[in-house]
Amino acid sequence: MKRLHNKTAIITGGANGIGAAIATLFAQHGAKVLITDINEEMGTSLAQALRNAGGSAEFAHLDVSNYDNWQAIKETAISHFGGINTLVNNAGMYHPSNLASESLEGWNKMLAVNQSSVFFGMKSMQAELAKSESASIVNISSLYGWVGSPNAISYHATKAAVRHMTKAAALELAGSNVRVNTILPGQIQTQMLARITPEQALAIGEATPLGRIGEPNDIAYGALYLASDEAKFVTGIDLLIDGGWSAG
Ligand SMILES: NC(=O)c1ccc[n+]([C@@H]2O[C@H](COP(=O)([O-])OP(=O)(O)OC[C@H]3O[C@@H](n4cnc5c(N)ncnc54)[C@H](O)[C@@H]3O)[C@@H](O)[C@H]2O)c1
């Protein structure tokens, strides 16, 4: 069953990891997908692979921290698909940081890529999304937007901000039939986790109530639900997909 047959979606950071899983699942479910990323090689190749598999997918360059890029991508999406009714703000970055170690440059970069990006995306696309009878924004936060830890202060700041920007936008846009929700992934096996050793990954898996590290598709299925009309009464929520970490 194609659950997104009436959807046209922009996915940021869609070339790799969780974003690529979302783009793939969305295309398999009938959405027309505009994959955006700063990694042109991987993004172009994924779009081609999805077309080869019978899906509808294009790639366009978008640095989410650049507001001018967002204006251009809106025009690109409209010219490819005639309009946009789904936006997935997934692109993100991580580096370890604490009060003692973080530089102002590191702090500003993290805010630009993880936080301003989500504001820019929602601000740029909201009028276009509101033209649809049923539109949806899915913002990817993190379990680290829910709990703290000692060595990720910049990342925590941005991911907590995403949750509350989501709630504010959900209330602002509810009257325009634009739903806005957050997904909070736990530890997911992607390039972002490449910094940890296989032994550390095993230990995280064993410490997770459901006994493993997450896969990109665990998050993609949450995005599929939130983007579909099955979630038409769902807005402003925090969808934790973390194998049970936050339950304890
Ligand atoms: N992997 C995890 O354990 C985990 C946990 C919680 C939340 N998240 C969040 O999930 C999202 C996806 O992460 P991932 O694990 O797939 O990471 P990833 O590193 O595998 O993929 C991130 C993608 O974003 C792109 N990107 C980076 N900076 C960009 C920019 N300025 N403009 C456009 N694209 C940019 C990269 O090129 C890459 O394709 C991020 O927001 C991340 O914070 C990941």
The ligand as an SDF file (V2000), in Angstrom:
LIG
                    3D

 44 48  0  0  0  0  0  0  0  0999 V2000
   22.6920    8.8940   14.2500 N   0  0  0  0  0  0  0  0  0  0  0  0
   22.2270    9.1270   15.4760 C   0  0  0  0  0  0  0  0  0  0  0  0
   22.5360    8.4050   16.4330 O   0  0  0  0  0  0  0  0  0  0  0  0
   21.2810   10.2870   15.7010 C   0  0  0  0  0  0  0  0  0  0  0  0
   20.6640   10.3740   16.9540 C   0  0  0  0  0  0  0  0  0  0  0  0
   19.7820   11.4090   17.1910 C   0  0  0  0  0  0  0  0  0  0  0  0
   19.5340   12.3500   16.2230 C   0  0  0  0  0  0  0  0  0  0  0  0
   20.1550   12.2720   15.0250 N   0  0  0  0  0  0  0  0  0  0  0  0
   19.8500   13.3090   14.0400 C   0  0  0  0  0  0  0  0  0  0  0  0
   19.4060   12.7140   12.8410 O   0  0  0  0  0  0  0  0  0  0  0  0
   19.7240   13.5770   11.7430 C   0  0  0  0  0  0  0  0  0  0  0  0
   20.4490   12.7820   10.6750 C   0  0  0  0  0  0  0  0  0  0  0  0
   21.6510   12.2940   11.2310 O   0  0  0  0  0  0  0  0  0  0  0  0
   22.4140   11.0080   10.6730 P   0  0  0  0  0  0  0  0  0  0  0  0
   22.7260   10.1700   11.8260 O   0  0  0  0  0  0  0  0  0  0  0  0
   21.7020   10.4460    9.5140 O   0  0  0  0  0  0  0  0  0  0  0  0
   23.7730   11.7140   10.2250 O   0  0  0  0  0  0  0  0  0  0  0  0
   24.6910   11.5160    8.9250 P   0  0  0  0  0  0  0  0  0  0  0  0
   25.9370   12.2180    9.2760 O   0  0  0  0  0  0  0  0  0  0  0  0
   24.7100   10.0920    8.5190 O   0  0  0  0  0  0  0  0  0  0  0  0
   23.8960   12.3290    7.8090 O   0  0  0  0  0  0  0  0  0  0  0  0
   23.7250   13.7110    7.9100 C   0  0  0  0  0  0  0  0  0  0  0  0
   23.4810   14.2670    6.5230 C   0  0  0  0  0  0  0  0  0  0  0  0
   23.3180   15.6870    6.6660 O   0  0  0  0  0  0  0  0  0  0  0  0
   24.1120   16.3170    5.6780 C   0  0  0  0  0  0  0  0  0  0  0  0
   24.4860   17.6670    6.1090 N   0  0  0  0  0  0  0  0  0  0  0  0
   25.3860   18.0170    7.0650 C   0  0  0  0  0  0  0  0  0  0  0  0
   25.4750   19.3580    7.1390 N   0  0  0  0  0  0  0  0  0  0  0  0
   24.6050   19.8600    6.2140 C   0  0  0  0  0  0  0  0  0  0  0  0
   24.2550   21.1620    5.8060 C   0  0  0  0  0  0  0  0  0  0  0  0
   24.8230   22.2560    6.3450 N   0  0  0  0  0  0  0  0  0  0  0  0
   23.3170   21.3080    4.8490 N   0  0  0  0  0  0  0  0  0  0  0  0
   22.7500   20.2150    4.2800 C   0  0  0  0  0  0  0  0  0  0  0  0
   23.0520   18.9530    4.6070 N   0  0  0  0  0  0  0  0  0  0  0  0
   23.9760   18.7800    5.5780 C   0  0  0  0  0  0  0  0  0  0  0  0
   25.3130   15.4090    5.4850 C   0  0  0  0  0  0  0  0  0  0  0  0
   25.9670   15.6460    4.2380 O   0  0  0  0  0  0  0  0  0  0  0  0
   24.6720   14.0300    5.5720 C   0  0  0  0  0  0  0  0  0  0  0  0
   24.2150   13.5790    4.3200 O   0  0  0  0  0  0  0  0  0  0  0  0
   20.5590   14.7160   12.3270 C   0  0  0  0  0  0  0  0  0  0  0  0
   19.7330   15.8420   12.5550 O   0  0  0  0  0  0  0  0  0  0  0  0
   21.0300   14.1370   13.6400 C   0  0  0  0  0  0  0  0  0  0  0  0
   21.3380   15.1420   14.5840 O   0  0  0  0  0  0  0  0  0  0  0  0
   21.0200   11.2590   14.7270 C   0  0  0  0  0  0  0  0  0  0  0  0
  1  2  1  0
  2  3  2  0
  2  4  1  0
  4  5  1  0
  4 44  2  0
  5  6  2  0
  6  7  1  0
  7  8  2  0
  8  9  1  0
  8 44  1  0
  9 10  1  0
  9 42  1  0
 10 11  1  0
 11 12  1  0
 11 40  1  0
 12 13  1  0
 13 14  1  0
 14 15  2  0
 14 16  1  0
 14 17  1  0
 17 18  1  0
 18 19  2  0
 18 20  1  0
 18 21  1  0
 21 22  1  0
 22 23  1  0
 23 24  1  0
 23 38  1  0
 24 25  1  0
 25 26  1  0
 25 36  1  0
 26 27  1  0
 26 35  1  0
 27 28  2  0
 28 29  1  0
 29 30  1  0
 29 35  2  0
 30 31  1  0
 30 32  2  0
 32 33  1  0
 33 34  2  0
 34 35  1  0
 36 37  1  0
 36 38  1  0
 38 39  1  0
 40 41  1  0
 40 42  1  0
 42 43  1  0
M  CHG  2   8   1  16  -1
M  END
$$$$
